[in-house]
């Protein structure tokens, strides 16, 4: 990641790492890695990863900030958009993430 020629996608590397940490149950680390949405061109789905990670970590103010940012970027974003972009075979994990997104109005 330090010398990536794909620097424009660097935010995605952070969110992939955050998603993996959510999958392992390390929500605090996931929230720390979920910084990709700070990039102005990051997709709203990337922001939903940060929202879920921060919500699971108990960082509710930060999660609410990411929720507002998702709505700013794509007002009609839904959990269906998220699951289409990030299919998860682990039903328990998928349910956990969906519950957090629903808690924030998705």
Buried (B, 14 or more C-beta within 10 A) or exposed (E): EEEEEEEEBBBBBBBBBBBEBBBEEBBBBBBBBBBBBEBEEBBBBBBBBBBBBBBBBEBEEBBBBBBEBBBEBBEEBEBEBBBEEBEBEEEEBBEBBBEBBEBBEB
